[in-house]
Amino acid sequence: MTLLLCFLLLSLTPKLEAELAKVEHAPNPDGSISFLVIGDWGRRGLYNQSQVALQMGRIGEEMDIDFVVSTGDNIYDNGMKSIDDPSFQLSFSNIYTSPSLQTPWYLVLGNHDYRGDVEAQLSPILRSMDSRWICMRSFIVDAEIAELFFVDTTPFVDAYFLNPQDQTYDWSGVSPRESYLQTILTELEMGLRESRAKWKIVVGHHAIKSASIHGNTKELESLLLPILEANKVDLYMNGHDHCLQHISTSQSPIQFLTSGGGSKAWRGYYNWTTPEDMKFFYDGQGFMSVKITRSEMSVVFYDVSGNILHKWDTSKMLDTDFYFPL
């Protein structure tokens, strides 16, 4: 494991030109975008998934959202068995039925998705069944004012390879692992460096920082975080821990946001030693919204009843603010 990490850290310099797949999503006429963020949800409506979906529809209508982001674990417990798996309809199409949620869903894979047929979730056949479904391993959503970089974080986690605990993972598209991870890091670094978006957001399933049961993901702290910080990423959004949280540390300019309360929650676990960094933590079900304009960003967390639990706002100077006439 140490050799693998050393190899990756020493091999971040790109050897070949490559780039992440990019999806263009036009912003609103005023340049703004708004979207919801949900994670760890696909349980055929159980564990309050349907109730969360109902409130997502209500908030989505109020905000007139442009799309939905999924932070992974889209189908429990063991992903999809095949493209014909009824879980797709029972956990997605039949649950998120509100008119406001009939927008594109951009999805990243979680560790539970890797326990099934990964290619089934990635298959364009699913999009022919439900046109909202846009799921890839790692990719970019370009909304002009903001770019969202979706990162396949599951293959970074050593434990899934070294100690799978009787679970079977579909690594068919990942092997050889070292090459796969370096490609992600290289393409992500290049995409972030070349981005001209006002706001940069990275989405992954696993947390870089978390006070819940899974804690910080050390592999992402070592390999991913330095790239995000070097390229002035604004937000890192994840699921994996079945809670809602907002962490902001003096050591990093990035806001770390967890939206993993799409269904089963209430783990009853909290471990964080610097309370000044923990801006918000909620152990139950819920979701998150993000609204972005040219100069402002607003993040809101909601519970299963649609009540607002936490708000965070920030702003940036407009490009025209730097204009000095001759």
C-alpha positions in Angstrom: 0.0 0.0 0.0 2.8 2.4 0.9 4.5 1.6 -2.5 1.2 2.3 -4.3 0.8 5.7 -2.6 4.4 6.6 -3.3 4.1 5.6 -6.9 1.0 7.8 -7.3 2.5 10.8 -5.6 5.6 10.6 -7.7 3.7 10.1 -11.0 1.3 12.9 -11.2 3.1 14.6 -14.1 1.0 13.8 -17.1 2.7 11.7 -19.7 -0.1 11.8 -22.3 -2.6 14.4 -23.2 -6.0 13.3 -22.0 -9.2 14.9 -20.8 -12.4 14.1 -18.9 -15.6 13.6 -20.9 -17.6 16.9 -20.8 -21.3 17.5 -20.7 -22.5 21.0 -21.7 -25.3 22.3 -19.6 -26.5 25.8 -20.6 -27.1 28.2 -17.7 -30.2 30.4 -17.4 -30.4 33.6 -19.4 -29.0 35.6 -16.5 -26.1 33.2 -16.3 -27.2 31.5 -13.0 -27.7 27.9 -12.2 -29.4 26.0 -9.4 -29.4 22.4 -8.5 -30.1 19.8 -5.7 -27.6 17.4 -4.3 -28.6 14.0 -3.0 -26.6 10.9 -2.0 -27.0 7.3 -0.7 -30.6 7.0 -1.8 -31.6 4.0 -3.9 -33.7 1.8 -1.6 -37.0 1.3 -3.5 -38.6 4.2 -1.5 -37.8 2.7 1.9 -36.0 4.5 4.8 -37.8 7.7 4.0 -36.4 7.8 0.5 -39.9 8.7 -0.9 -40.4 11.4 1.7 -37.0 13.0 0.9 -37.9 12.8 -2.8 -41.2 14.6 -2.2 -39.5 17.5 -0.5 -36.8 17.6 -3.2 -39.7 18.1 -5.7 -41.1 20.9 -3.6 -37.8 22.7 -3.2 -36.9 22.0 -6.8 -40.1 23.7 -7.9 -39.5 26.7 -5.7 -36.0 27.2 -7.0 -36.8 26.1 -10.6 -33.7 23.9 -10.6 -31.6 23.1 -13.6 -30.4 19.6 -12.6 -29.8 17.2 -9.8 -26.4 15.9 -8.6 -26.1 12.4 -7.1 -23.1 11.8 -4.9 -23.3 8.0 -5.4 -24.7 4.8 -3.9 -27.5 5.1 -6.4 -28.7 1.5 -6.0 -28.6 -0.5 -2.7 -27.4 -2.8 -1.4 -25.3 -4.3 -4.2 -25.7 -2.1 -7.2 -27.6 -3.3 -10.3 -27.5 -6.9 -11.4 -27.9 -6.0 -15.1 -29.5 -3.4 -17.2 -32.8 -5.3 -16.8 -32.6 -5.0 -13.0 -36.0 -3.6 -11.7 -34.2 -1.6 -9.0 -33.6 1.1 -11.6 -37.3 1.8 -11.9 -38.2 1.0 -8.3 -35.4 3.1 -6.8 -35.2 5.9 -9.3 -37.9 6.4 -12.0 -40.8 5.5 -9.8 -39.6 7.6 -6.8 -38.4 11.0 -8.2 -41.6 11.8 -10.0 -42.2 15.4 -9.2 -42.3 17.7 -12.2 -39.3 19.8 -11.0 -37.1 16.6 -10.8 -37.6 15.8 -14.5 -34.3 17.5 -15.3 -30.9 15.9 -16.0 -29.5 13.9 -13.1 -25.7 13.8 -13.1 -24.5 10.8 -11.1 -21.2 9.5 -9.8 -20.7 5.9 -8.6 -20.5 4.9 -4.9 -19.0 1.8 -3.3 -22.3 0.0 -3.2 -22.7 0.6 -6.9 -19.4 -1.2 -7.5 -20.8 -4.3 -5.8 -23.0 -4.9 -8.8 -22.7 -4.7 -12.5 -21.0 -1.3 -13.0 -21.4 -1.2 -16.7 -25.2 -1.6 -16.3 -25.3 1.8 -14.4 -23.1 3.3 -17.0 -25.0 1.9 -20.0 -26.7 4.4 -22.4 -29.6 1.9 -22.4 -30.6 3.3 -19.0 -30.9 6.8 -20.4 -33.1 5.4 -23.2 -35.3 4.1 -20.4 -35.2 7.4 -18.4 -33.6 10.3 -20.2 -32.7 12.0 -16.9 -29.9 9.5 -16.1 -26.4 10.7 -16.9 -23.9 8.5 -15.1 -20.2 8.2 -15.9 -17.1 7.2 -13.9 -15.4 10.6 -14.0 -16.6 13.6 -16.1 -17.3 17.3 -16.2 -20.5 19.3 -16.3 -19.8 22.6 -17.9 -22.5 25.2 -17.0 -20.3 28.1 -18.1 -20.4 30.1 -14.8 -19.5 26.9 -12.9 -17.9 23.6 -13.8 -18.6 20.5 -11.8 -15.9 17.8 -11.8 -17.3 14.3 -11.0 -14.6 11.9 -9.7 -14.8 8.2 -9.3 -13.5 7.9 -5.7 -14.2 4.2 -4.9 -11.1 2.8 -6.6 -9.0 5.1 -4.5 -9.9 3.3 -1.2 -7.4 0.6 -0.3 -9.7 -1.2 2.0 -12.0 -2.4 -0.9 -9.0 -4.2 -2.4 -7.1 -5.3 0.7 -10.0 -6.1 3.1 -13.2 -6.4 1.1 -15.0 -8.2 4.0 -16.7 -10.9 1.9 -18.0 -8.3 -0.5 -17.4 -8.7 -4.3 -16.6 -5.6 -6.3 -16.7 -5.2 -10.1 -13.2 -3.8 -10.9 -13.5 -4.8 -14.6 -13.1 -1.2 -15.8 -10.5 -0.2 -13.2 -7.7 -2.7 -13.6 -4.8 -2.0 -13.6 -5.6 0.1 -10.6 -2.5 2.2 -10.5 -2.9 3.3 -14.2 -6.6 4.0 -13.7 -6.0 6.3 -10.7 -3.2 8.1 -12.3 -5.4 8.8 -15.3 -8.1 10.2 -13.1 -5.7 12.5 -11.3 -4.0 13.6 -14.5 -7.2 14.4 -16.3 -8.7 16.1 -13.3 -5.7 18.3 -12.7 -5.7 19.3 -16.4 -9.4 20.0 -16.4 -9.2 22.2 -13.3 -6.1 24.0 -14.5 -7.7 24.8 -17.8 -11.1 25.7 -16.5 -12.2 29.3 -16.9 -15.3 28.9 -14.8 -16.0 31.4 -12.1 -16.8 28.6 -9.7 -15.2 25.1 -9.5 -17.0 22.3 -7.7 -15.7 18.7 -7.3 -18.1 15.8 -6.6 -17.1 12.4 -5.3 -18.8 9.7 -3.3 -16.3 9.5 -0.5 -15.6 12.3 2.0 -12.3 14.0 2.2 -13.3 15.2 5.6 -16.1 13.8 7.7 -17.2 13.5 11.4 -19.4 10.5 10.8 -18.7 6.8 10.9 -16.4 6.6 7.8 -14.3 9.6 8.8 -11.8 11.2 6.6 -10.7 9.3 3.5 -6.9 9.2 3.9 -6.3 8.3 0.2 -8.2 11.3 -0.9 -6.5 13.6 1.6 -3.1 12.5 0.2 -3.9 12.3 -3.5 -6.9 14.4 -4.4 -6.9 17.3 -1.9 -3.6 18.8 -3.0 -4.9 19.0 -6.6 -8.1 20.7 -5.5 -6.3 23.2 -3.4 -3.7 24.0 -6.0 -6.5 24.7 -8.5 -8.7 26.9 -6.3 -11.7 24.6 -6.0 -14.6 26.2 -4.1 -16.6 23.1 -2.9 -16.0 19.4 -2.5 -19.4 17.6 -2.3 -19.7 13.9 -1.3 -22.0 11.3 0.1 -20.9 7.9 1.7 -21.7 9.0 5.3 -25.4 9.0 5.7 -25.7 12.5 7.1 -25.5 16.1 6.2 -22.5 18.2 7.2 -20.5 21.3 6.4 -16.8 21.5 7.4 -14.6 24.5 6.8 -11.0 24.5 8.2 -8.3 27.1 8.5 -6.0 24.8 6.7 -8.0 24.7 3.4 -10.0 27.2 1.4 -12.3 24.5 0.3 -15.8 24.0 1.8 -16.4 20.3 2.5 -20.1 19.4 2.1 -21.7 16.0 2.7 -25.1 15.2 1.3 -25.6 11.5 2.0 -29.0 11.5 3.6 -31.1 10.3 0.7 -32.6 7.3 2.6 -31.2 5.3 5.5 -29.5 7.5 8.1 -29.3 8.0 11.9 -26.0 6.3 12.5 -25.6 7.8 15.9 -21.9 8.5 15.4 -19.9 11.7 15.7 -16.2 12.2 16.0 -14.6 15.6 15.3 -12.0 17.2 17.5 -12.0 20.8 16.3 -15.5 22.2 16.8 -14.6 25.5 15.2 -14.3 23.7 11.9 -17.7 22.0 12.1 -20.1 24.5 10.7 -23.1 22.1 10.6 -23.8 18.4 11.3 -27.1 16.5 11.1 -27.3 12.7 11.5 -30.6 12.3 9.7 -32.1 12.2 6.2 -32.2 15.2 3.9 -30.6 16.9 0.9 -28.9 20.0 -0.2 -29.5 22.9 -2.7 -27.0 25.1 -4.5 -27.7 28.4 -6.3 -24.9 30.1 -8.2 -24.8 33.5 -9.9 -21.8 35.4 -11.4 -20.9 36.8 -8.0 -22.7 34.7 -5.4 -23.2 31.2 -4.2 -25.8 29.9 -1.7 -25.9 26.5 -0.2 -28.9 25.2 1.9 -29.4 21.9 3.8 -32.9 20.5 4.3 -34.3 17.7 6.4 -36.7 15.0 5.4 -39.6 17.4 6.0 -38.1 20.1 3.8 -37.2 22.3 6.8 -34.1 24.5 6.4 -31.3 23.2 8.7 -28.3 25.3 7.6 -27.4 28.0 5.2 -24.0 29.1 3.9 -23.4 32.0 1.4 -20.3 33.4 -0.2 -19.4 35.9 -2.9 -16.7 36.7 -5.4 -15.9 39.9 -7.2 -17.2 40.3 -10.7 -14.6 40.3 -13.4 -15.7 43.9 -14.3 -14.8 44.9 -10.7 -11.1 44.6 -11.8 -11.6 47.0 -14.8 -9.7 50.2 -14.6 -10.2 52.7 -17.5 -7.1 54.2 -19.1 
